[in-house]
Amino acid sequence: MKTLYASLAIVTLMISANALAADPDVNTSVTIKGAARIAPVYVSPDEAREIVGRYVLDNGKTLNMTQKQNRYYVEIPGQSLIQLIPISATTFVSSDKSIQLKFTPAMDGRTTQVIARYVEG
């Protein structure tokens, strides 16, 4: 009789363990946050000419995008000069990722729009 109860207990535990393991509602994933390294890309002189300049933003401020040698900078009123890293020919980010600029060229190749994202830290 003791063997029967022991066998029933073991079978019950095995069924419970299998049910828990097969439960799709149990989240077994782990999210680890980390800072991705920014890999700069080469921007040709022609591409640089299309994006360097002044842009009037929707809030009335003027953004000034400049280039000195192979480095790119943005000036925003009320902020110091900030170096940007090109991550594509039309997208630039600051090293701390608080600023992202995406330039959208028109059909004729001239830049007509800049989308600026700024995250206050």
C-alpha positions in Angstrom: 0.0 0.0 0.0 2.9 2.4 0.8 4.3 1.6 -2.6 1.0 2.6 -4.2 0.9 5.9 -2.4 4.5 6.6 -3.2 4.0 5.8 -6.8 0.9 8.1 -7.0 2.9 10.9 -5.3 5.7 10.6 -7.8 3.3 10.5 -10.8 1.5 13.6 -9.5 4.8 15.5 -9.1 5.9 14.5 -12.6 2.6 15.7 -14.1 2.8 19.0 -12.2 6.3 19.6 -13.3 5.4 18.9 -16.9 2.4 21.2 -16.7 4.6 24.0 -15.4 7.3 23.5 -18.0 4.7 23.5 -20.8 2.9 26.6 -19.5 3.1 29.3 -22.3 2.3 32.0 -19.8 5.5 31.6 -17.9 8.0 34.2 -19.1 11.5 32.7 -19.2 13.1 35.6 -21.2 15.6 38.0 -19.6 16.2 41.6 -20.9 19.6 43.1 -20.4 20.0 46.7 -21.2 23.3 48.1 -22.4 24.7 50.9 -24.4 25.4 49.9 -28.0 28.6 51.2 -29.5 28.1 53.8 -32.2 29.9 52.8 -35.4 30.6 55.8 -37.5 30.3 55.6 -41.3 32.1 57.6 -44.0 30.1 60.5 -45.5 31.4 61.6 -48.9 32.1 65.3 -49.6 29.0 65.4 -51.9 26.8 64.0 -49.2 28.2 66.3 -46.6 27.5 69.4 -48.8 23.9 68.4 -49.0 23.4 68.4 -45.2 25.7 71.2 -43.9 23.8 74.4 -43.3 21.1 76.2 -41.3 17.6 74.7 -40.6 14.7 76.5 -39.1 12.9 74.1 -36.7 9.2 73.9 -36.0 9.7 75.6 -32.7 11.3 78.6 -34.4 14.9 77.9 -33.3 17.6 77.6 -35.9 19.8 74.5 -36.0 23.2 75.0 -37.6 25.0 71.9 -39.0 28.7 72.4 -39.7 31.6 70.2 -40.7 35.3 70.7 -39.8 37.5 68.2 -41.6 35.8 64.8 -41.1 33.9 65.8 -38.0 30.3 67.1 -37.8 28.9 69.5 -35.3 25.5 71.0 -34.5 24.7 74.3 -32.8 21.3 74.7 -31.2 20.4 78.0 -29.5 21.0 77.7 -25.7 23.4 74.7 -26.1 27.1 74.5 -26.7 28.6 73.1 -29.9 27.9 69.3 -30.0 29.9 66.8 -32.1 27.8 64.4 -34.0 28.7 60.9 -35.3 27.4 59.9 -38.8 25.7 56.5 -38.5 24.5 56.7 -42.2 24.9 59.3 -44.9 21.7 61.1 -43.6 21.6 60.2 -39.9 23.8 61.6 -37.2 23.8 61.1 -33.4 25.7 62.6 -30.4 28.0 60.2 -28.5 25.6 60.1 -25.6 22.7 59.5 -28.0 20.7 62.5 -26.6 20.5 64.1 -30.0 19.7 62.4 -33.3 19.3 64.3 -36.7 17.9 62.6 -39.7 18.1 64.5 -43.0 15.7 63.8 -45.8 16.9 64.8 -49.3 14.5 66.0 -52.0 14.4 64.4 -55.4 16.9 66.9 -56.8 19.4 65.9 -54.1 19.1 69.0 -52.0 18.1 68.6 -48.3 14.6 69.8 -47.6 13.9 68.4 -44.1 15.7 67.6 -40.9 14.0 65.6 -38.1 15.7 66.4 -34.8 15.2 64.3 -31.7 16.5 65.5 -28.4 16.4 63.7 -25.1 17.0 65.8 -22.0 19.2 64.0 -19.5 
